[in-house]
Amino acid sequence: MKPFRFGINVRDASARAEWQDKARKVEGLGYSALLVPDHLAAMLATIPAVMSAADVTKSLRVGTNVLNNDLRHPVVLAREAATVDVLTDGRLELGLGAGYMRIEYDQAGLRFDRGGIRVERLAESVTIIKGLLGGADVSFAGQHYRVTGHRIHPRPIQRPHPPIIIGGNGPRLLTLAASEADIVNFTGITFTSGGTVPDMDGWKVAGV
């Protein structure tokens, strides 16, 4: 059994100094990882924020929790992930998800496909990303992505690749996570059929 670790999601700051101070505090408090979510909202962009946090810490692992697969092509994402892993001396944890907030898709002019299609795209993306991070010449022909003879440089420091987090809930996504992820992130919240409002049926505020 792997050791139990604690990580923390951090999403916003008004300036570089504030953000980097948060990263130092997270490391000083003994957390294993600082993770940054990925939303088209009033928050820092994920990859630059991860790099900035890594620049002022020494052992703190940094990562994404989780990147919306529909916002990036897997070839581009694999190249970015490999570079981040190299520039952080092998501290990246790569979180991936299928996307779930319809309002973000609508605002950006992106098609919000049904959940099964989004999970299918994520599954293809994970296959491509793992192959590229593992150093292969990747050729892939799927329903959603096509890659021909591509190899990335540099390769990540962590071998065969940085730990893959797959986040979300639902049977299809968790089945994918069980077979492909190193770490599974449970969101715990689903959305109504329109994809804009959290489904809070059965939830209540706990007294603390």
Order of alpha helices (4+ residues) and beta strands (2+ residues): beta-alpha-beta-alpha-beta-beta-alpha-beta-alpha-alpha-beta-beta-beta-alpha-beta
